[in-house]
Amino acid sequence: MSKEQVLENLCLYYGLLADSLKKQLKEHGLKFDYVEIEKFEMCKESISTLYIQGLLTESQKIKFVNKLHSKIVRHVAKCENLKPQSLK
């Protein structure tokens, strides 16, 4: 499977019990910047915490996770030297 196909079908888990984003991306064999992914990891944890504390609704959580996922995919595409046009 090409890197473009991996990114188009990238499945990451965002729950509190999910593996770290670094580990998940490594399992997919993708390149990334560790500092940037750590920032995304903090966002992932923040979204979960706000949801658990009742400060986000389910639909808000989904919207934020989708937005975070898009940012992660764009970041990985940049690190893999892929053009954003090749992604959905």
N, C-alpha and C positions, 0 to 999 in steps of 0.2 A: 504494500500500500504506500502511495506517495505521501510526502509531508502535507501536500495540499488536501488530500483526502482525509488524512488524520485530523487536520485542523477543522475541516468542514463537518466532521462527525465527532469532534472532541466531546467526550462526556467526562465532566468533572463533578465531584460530589462536594456540596457546600455545607452540610450539616456539622454540628459540633463534634460528632463522633467520627467524621470522615477523616481520612488521612490528610496530611498537609498538602497544599497545592504543589510544593516542590516535589514531594514523593510521587504524586499522581502524574505530574508532567514528566518526571524521569521515567516512570513506567511506560509512558507513551513514546519515549525516546526523543523528546523535544528539547530544544535549547531555550534558555531563558536567563534573564539577569536576576541573580539571587536577591539583590536589594529591592528591586521592583516587585518581585513576587512576594517578598516579605510584607511590603505595603498592601498588596492585594490580600494577603493572609489576614492582616489586621482588619481589613474591610469585611472579609468573610466572617470573622469572629464577631465583629460589631453588629452586623446584620442579624446573626443568630441571637446575640444577646438582647438586642432591641426587640426582636420577635418574642423571645421567651418571657421578657419582662412586660409584654403586652403593649409596647409602644409602637409596634408596627402590626398592621393587619396582614393576613395571609397574602392578599393581592399586592400590598406594598412590598412585602418580602420577596415575592416572585419577581416583581418589577426590578428591584434592586439587584437580585441575584442575576437576572438576565443581563442587566447593564454591566455588572462586574464581569460576567462571563465574556461579554463582547470585548471589554477592555483587555482581558487576559489573552483572548485569541489574537487581538491586534498586536499585543506586545510580543507574543510568541512568533507571530508571522514576521514581525520586524527582526527578531533575533535569528530567525531561520532564513532571512533574506528573501521572503516571499512577498509578492506584491498584494496589497489589499484587494485589488480587483479580482484576484484569483479565488477570493473567499466570498461566500454568500453575504 
